[in-house]
C-alpha cells in the first residue's frame, strides 16, 4: 500500500484580479459559461474554521493550533456577502448554500440568513437557502436558523458507530450530539434534511448498511459521497475510493432500490428510492462518474474569491473590487465576464492530469470553499 503523504501547505491559492470588462455584461438571468452551462447555484463559505479535524478535509497534521487562519478583517462582512449574492442572483442564481469550514461557527450567522432571505430570483421567487453543517451546534441553533429564513440543512455524518465517528472527526466528538442536532432540525422544520456520508474504503464502508437501515423511513435523505481528491492536504489515494455503484449494490442486496429521476437540472446526486416506498438515498460519484457537463455551481470563499470549480487552482478576487468602490453594475459585469470564460471540467479530465504534489498548481482546499 502506498505511503500517505500530506504536504504542509496553506489551504488558500493565489487569486486573479477581478476586473470590469470594457464591454458591459448586464445581468439578465441568462448567463452561461463557455460550455453553455448556466449559473444557478452559489455556495458561500462564511468561515475557514471548523471544530472537527476530519482527515479527508482538515487533517490535524496541517490544521493545528499554529495554522494561520484568516484574520477577521479579511472576511467578507454580511453586508458584502449579501451585496455580492444579489449580483449572482441577478445573473440567474436560484439557490444559495452556506458552507465553511463549519458555518455555524460564524458569529450571528442568523443575521446573514435574514439578509439573504430578502433576495428574489429574476422570476421574483424566494431563493432556496440551505446550509451544510457537521451538526455539532445544530441542536442549539436550529430554531433560530429557521426563524431567520433558512429552509433546509445538510448534515455531514460519516457513520453511526461512535468509535468510528469519533476517530473520523478526530476531536473525539460523540455521534449522539449530531443525532440530537438532526432531530432538532427536524422539529424546527428545516427539511427535507439531507445527510452526507463520505465513504472511505477500509475506514467506514462497513457503516453503509447500518446508516441505510437507520434512516430508511425517517424522511431523511442519506447521500453517499465518493472520497474525493480535493486540495493537497488529505493524502487522497484511489484505493480508498469506494465507487458509488458498489455502495448501491451493497444496499440493494438487502434493501431493494429503484432508480429515480433527477430532482433538478445539474443535480450532483444520482437518486435511488427504496422499492417498498421507504424513502430514498443518493450517491455522488465525482470520481467514477463525472457530472461536469451540467455543473451550474459557483463558489465564493470566506474572503471574497470566486471559484468556478471545487477542484480549482485559482480564484478571482471580488473583494478588492467591492472594497474599491465598484458599482453593482460593475460587479455584475465582472462576475459575468468570469463566468463567460469558465471551461472547468476537472472530474472529466482527472485521469489525464498529472498528480497534485504541492509543487505546481495545486487545488484549493475544500475546507476553504465548502463542499
Phi and psi in degrees as a GROMACS rama.xvg file:
@    title "Ramachandran Plot"
@    xaxis  label "Phi"
@    yaxis  label "Psi"
@TYPE xy
-66.3904  146.49  UNK-2
-71.2586  139.174  UNK-3
-82.7735  120.367  UNK-4
-116.431  126.576  UNK-5
-115.343  106.671  UNK-6
-65.1484  137.323  UNK-7
-88.7516  90.6519  UNK-8
-130.3  159.005  UNK-9
-71.2837  143.93  UNK-10
-74.5403  -18.122  UNK-11
-90.3279  155.719  UNK-12
-125.058  161.968  UNK-13
-62.6914  143.956  UNK-14
-109.775  147.626  UNK-15
-83.5394  148.402  UNK-16
-71.1772  126.442  UNK-17
-80.3031  127.49  UNK-18
-124.649  156.612  UNK-19
-87.0331  120.323  UNK-20
-68.0599  151.549  UNK-21
-61.148  -40.5764  UNK-22
-89.9517  112.196  UNK-23
-60.7122  143.689  UNK-24
-118.371  91.0987  UNK-25
-67.7568  150.728  UNK-26
-79.3003  118.499  UNK-27
-121.139  -4.11738  UNK-28
81.8168  3.63979  UNK-29
-118.515  20.1441  UNK-30
-64.3859  132.589  UNK-31
-132.208  157.095  UNK-32
-90.0167  -170.592  UNK-33
-68.0648  -15.8192  UNK-34
-105.085  12.4176  UNK-35
80.9874  14.7854  UNK-36
-90.4117  127.287  UNK-37
-75.7027  164.684  UNK-38
-99.4492  112.096  UNK-39
-128.381  -20.4816  UNK-40
-131.701  126.221  UNK-41
-119.537  122.049  UNK-42
-99.3456  125.59  UNK-43
-117.78  117.104  UNK-44
-85.8333  126.316  UNK-45
-104.143  -7.7616  UNK-46
-159.576  150.373  UNK-47
-99.2149  9.87751  UNK-48
-104.65  152.563  UNK-49
-149.03  149.752  UNK-50
-93.4078  0.602973  UNK-51
-106.364  162.487  UNK-52
-131.997  52.7605  UNK-53
-58.8401  133.015  UNK-54
-63.6914  -27.3144  UNK-55
-84.9061  -3.68341  UNK-56
-130.917  -56.2054  UNK-57
-132.866  69.4826  UNK-58
-58.7887  139.211  UNK-59
-59.1761  -27.7687  UNK-60
-63.302  -26.6801  UNK-61
-102.792  -48.8882  UNK-62
-93.2303  67.7466  UNK-63
-97.9206  -170.065  UNK-64
-65.3993  -15.2245  UNK-65
-99.4817  2.28347  UNK-66
-66.5524  133.302  UNK-67
-81.8091  82.7836  UNK-68
-67.2421  163.06  UNK-69
-64.7153  134.896  UNK-70
-69.7397  155.279  UNK-71
-57.0179  -36.2404  UNK-72
-65.6155  -21.0018  UNK-73
-81.9701  -18.1998  UNK-74
-74.7949  146.341  UNK-75
-65.9907  138.276  UNK-76
-74.1357  165.966  UNK-77
-61.3603  -37.4667  UNK-78
-65.8308  -38.4994  UNK-79
-69.0568  -40.271  UNK-80
-60.7238  -45.7834  UNK-81
-64.5048  -39.5197  UNK-82
-64.3606  -43.5672  UNK-83
-65.7104  -43.4876  UNK-84
-57.5773  -37.9968  UNK-85
-59.3656  -38.0422  UNK-86
-72.8884  -36.7935  UNK-87
-63.7833  -41.7389  UNK-88
-62.762  -38.1088  UNK-89
-63.5257  -24.8604  UNK-90
-87.7632  -3.72819  UNK-91
125.689  -1.93371  UNK-92
-63.5937  134.783  UNK-93
-118.041  -16.7801  UNK-94
-133.161  134.44  UNK-95
-122.558  127.603  UNK-96
-115.406  125.559  UNK-97
-90.0832  130.922  UNK-98
-135.21  -170.115  UNK-99
-144.219  -138.88  UNK-100
29.0423  -153.991  UNK-101
-101.627  106.035  UNK-102
-60.6615  -27.5356  UNK-103
-74.5904  -4.19917  UNK-104
-80.3622  -15.9492  UNK-105
-74.458  118.686  UNK-106
-58.8754  134.216  UNK-107
60.0315  35.6424  UNK-108
-60.2198  -21.6314  UNK-109
-60.2161  -31.5877  UNK-110
-65.1472  -42.8079  UNK-111
-62.2834  -43.3201  UNK-112
-60.9031  -41.7508  UNK-113
-59.4246  -41.2847  UNK-114
-67.4132  -44.1608  UNK-115
-67.1148  -31.7265  UNK-116
-66.6159  -16.0221  UNK-117
-81.8795  -15.6156  UNK-118
-74.1043  154.248  UNK-119
-130.568  147.164  UNK-120
-68.3579  172.204  UNK-121
-63.9849  -19.6237  UNK-122
-88.3952  -1.08988  UNK-123
86.6229  12.1487  UNK-124
-94.8105  153.871  UNK-125
-62.9384  149.722  UNK-126
-73.2095  154.281  UNK-127
-85.3525  107.452  UNK-128
-110.389  121.137  UNK-129
-137.521  174.924  UNK-130
-150.136  139.265  UNK-131
-105.968  131.339  UNK-132
-142.826  156.864  UNK-133
-81.7574  -3.68471  UNK-134
84.4758  -4.22616  UNK-135
-66.6848  -28.7333  UNK-136
-111.489  7.36481  UNK-137
-70.1646  -36.2265  UNK-138
-59.2506  -37.9333  UNK-139
-87.6511  -14.0859  UNK-140
-112.968  -10.7589  UNK-141
-55.2295  -48.6656  UNK-142
-64.4612  -41.2922  UNK-143
-66.1728  -36.4155  UNK-144
-64.8254  -43.4336  UNK-145
-64.3978  -43.4822  UNK-146
-62.9747  -30.2717  UNK-147
-76.7167  -18.0509  UNK-148
122.359  2.00711  UNK-149
-68.0998  139.276  UNK-150
-101.047  -40.4686  UNK-151
-141.896  162.892  UNK-152
-133.177  149.69  UNK-153
-117.5  126.997  UNK-154
-111.064  131.799  UNK-155
-82.1383  123.495  UNK-156
-146.473  110.501  UNK-157
-96.9683  9.76271  UNK-158
162.295  161.787  UNK-159
-102.022  -20.5007  UNK-160
-68.0589  120.546  UNK-161
-61.3702  -37.6047  UNK-162
-65.5551  -44.8522  UNK-163
-63.4547  -44.9847  UNK-164
-63.8932  -44.9682  UNK-165
-61.8665  -38.343  UNK-166
-66.3773  -41.4713  UNK-167
-72.0012  -37.2524  UNK-168
-79.1992  -16.189  UNK-169
60.1404  19.7588  UNK-170
-129.494  14.1896  UNK-171
61.479  37.274  UNK-172
-86.1319  130.214  UNK-173
-75.9148  141.499  UNK-174
-66.3599  -27.414  UNK-175
-59.366  -34.4173  UNK-176
-72.0011  -32.7173  UNK-177
-69.6018  -41.2657  UNK-178
-62.4261  -35.5868  UNK-179
-65.9963  -36.8258  UNK-180
-65.8811  -39.8361  UNK-181
-62.6806  -42.5459  UNK-182
-65.6433  -39.1954  UNK-183
-64.2474  -38.7086  UNK-184
-64.936  -41.0868  UNK-185
-61.9901  -45.5596  UNK-186
-65.284  -30.867  UNK-187
-79.4231  -11.2755  UNK-188
89.5607  19.7671  UNK-189
-87.0256  80.4261  UNK-190
-148.985  171.428  UNK-191
-69.1698  139.736  UNK-192
-80.152  135.787  UNK-193
-114.819  142.631  UNK-194
-115.809  131.712  UNK-195
-106.022  122.139  UNK-196
-114.641  113.379  UNK-197
-79.9289  122.727  UNK-198
-99.9223  118.621  UNK-199
-112.66  120.03  UNK-200
-59.6333  131.727  UNK-201
86.4435  -6.2024  UNK-202
-112.992  -54.9887  UNK-203
-137.417  11.9883  UNK-204
-65.7513  -21.2545  UNK-205
-70.5511  -8.75053  UNK-206
-92.1304  -3.83502  UNK-207
-56.9856  -54.5273  UNK-208
-68.9778  -35.3903  UNK-209
-59.2592  -44.6674  UNK-210
-65.5475  -43.7487  UNK-211
-61.6707  -45.0595  UNK-212
-62.9687  -42.8702  UNK-213
-64.7089  -40.8338  UNK-214
-98.4868  -6.10382  UNK-215
-61.3026  131.267  UNK-216
82.203  4.55873  UNK-217
-96.626  -11.1698  UNK-218
89.1034  -9.71619  UNK-219
-81.3783  134.607  UNK-220
-96.319  112.785  UNK-221
-91.7283  128.105  UNK-222
-121.788  132.129  UNK-223
-102.26  125.632  UNK-224
-112.725  129.204  UNK-225
-64.5241  134.35  UNK-226
-58.3619  120.289  UNK-227
-106.66  156.743  UNK-228
-89.1789  60.4474  UNK-229
-91.3396  127.873  UNK-230
74.4189  -161.029  UNK-231
-125.14  1.99349  UNK-232
-105.305  -8.95127  UNK-233
-94.8622  4.74393  UNK-234
59.0993  36.2542  UNK-235
-59.4861  138.653  UNK-236
-136.934  142.286  UNK-237
-63.8882  -29.4433  UNK-238
-71.8901  -8.53062  UNK-239
-95.6041  -0.596876  UNK-240
-86.3  127.473  UNK-241
-103.453  112.92  UNK-242
-56.5292  142.876  UNK-243
-58.0782  -33.1601  UNK-244
-59.4283  -35.3549  UNK-245
-72.1515  -36.3996  UNK-246
-61.84  -48.236  UNK-247
-60.7731  -41.9086  UNK-248
-63.1458  -40.67  UNK-249
-61.5334  -45.6228  UNK-250
-69.3433  -44.4111  UNK-251
-60.2696  -31.7636  UNK-252
-62.957  -28.2753  UNK-253
-110.009  -37.9743  UNK-254
-122.942  91.1849  UNK-255
-51.7834  138.943  UNK-256
-122.502  153.387  UNK-257
-129.228  140.9  UNK-258
-75.5948  141.909  UNK-259
-111.985  161.108  UNK-260
-73.5897  153.047  UNK-261
-58.1357  146.581  UNK-262
-81.87  -21.1063  UNK-263
-161.636  155.724  UNK-264
-59.1654  138.682  UNK-265
79.4012  7.4157  UNK-266
-59.8654  128.329  UNK-267
-81.7085  -26.2805  UNK-268
-92.3981  133.58  UNK-269
-83.0906  127.518  UNK-270
-97.8892  138.179  UNK-271
-132.472  134.782  UNK-272
-107.36  148.633  UNK-273
-69.3738  133.621  UNK-274
-60.9811  -24.771  UNK-275
-91.2812  8.74592  UNK-276
82.5552  16.8419  UNK-277
-86.3989  25.5466  UNK-278
107.991  -159.403  UNK-279
-145.15  162.591  UNK-280
-124.898  169.836  UNK-281
-136.995  154.694  UNK-282
-128.765  136.493  UNK-283
-114.159  112.198  UNK-284
-111.642  56.8265  UNK-285
-70.7596  -13.4648  UNK-286
-94.6324  -47.7552  UNK-287
-93.7359  -15.8127  UNK-288
-148.436  88.0835  UNK-289
-61.8564  142.3  UNK-290
-120.362  29.1795  UNK-291
-60.2058  -32.7766  UNK-292
-58.5167  -24.7959  UNK-293
-117.834  14.3369  UNK-294
-66.9269  122.244  UNK-295
-122.423  26.9738  UNK-296
-107.051  136.696  UNK-297
-115.603  155.338  UNK-298
-129.674  130.929  UNK-299
-111.813  121.331  UNK-300
-78.7821  170.117  UNK-301
-56.7177  -32.9687  UNK-302
-104.213  20.2617  UNK-303
84.1965  28.9379  UNK-304
-100.388  134.16  UNK-305
-92.0961  122.708  UNK-306
-113.368  139.946  UNK-307
-99.6783  -1.01627  UNK-308
-158.74  146.171  UNK-309
-60.8724  -25.1887  UNK-310
-105.206  25.4405  UNK-311
-65.1997  151.95  UNK-312
-106.91  -1.94396  UNK-313
-156.861  153.053  UNK-314
-115.026  179.757  UNK-315
-125.082  121.361  UNK-316
-77.9706  98.892  UNK-317
-86.8578  -25.1407  UNK-318
-62.5987  -42.9002  UNK-319
-61.5718  -39.9379  UNK-320
-63.8497  -43.7123  UNK-321
-60.8626  -48.0002  UNK-322
-80.1266  -7.38217  UNK-323
-87.8838  0.488517  UNK-324
93.6809  19.2252  UNK-325
-63.2994  146.048  UNK-326
-76.245  165.471  UNK-327
-58.9008  -39.8083  UNK-328
-64.359  -39.0391  UNK-329
-66.8999  -41.2505  UNK-330
-64.7098  -44.6586  UNK-331
-60.607  -40.4646  UNK-332
-65.9274  -40.0717  UNK-333
-63.8695  -44.1314  UNK-334
-61.49  -44.2045  UNK-335
-60.067  -41.2957  UNK-336
-64.058  -42.871  UNK-337
-65.5822  -46.4985  UNK-338
-67.4553  -36.9252  UNK-339
-56.2051  -36.2026  UNK-340
-86.9234  -0.356047  UNK-341
-67.4046  128.94  UNK-342
-134.278  12.6348  UNK-343
-58.5903  132.959  UNK-344
-158.416  56.4042  UNK-345
-56.6014  -46.5431  UNK-346
-62.3227  -33.7617  UNK-347
-69.684  -27.6531  UNK-348
-101.635  -2.88851  UNK-349
-46.0861  -47.3237  UNK-350
-67.303  -19.6626  UNK-351
-97.3626  -4.09024  UNK-352
-96.9018  150.302  UNK-353
-69.7699  148.944  UNK-354
-59.7958  148.894  UNK-355
-86.6956  105.19  UNK-356
-98.0092  -5.83882  UNK-357
91.447  -1.37598  UNK-358
-101.806  -16.5963  UNK-359
-117.197  -141.142  UNK-360
-73.4666  111.703  UNK-361
-103.895  158.39  UNK-362
-85.038  151.741  UNK-363
-68.3808  150.063  UNK-364
-78.1592  140.313  UNK-365
-60.516  -33.1059  UNK-366
-67.354  -15.9524  UNK-367
-91.6618  -33.2826  UNK-368
-118.602  2.47692  UNK-369
81.3406  161.826  UNK-370
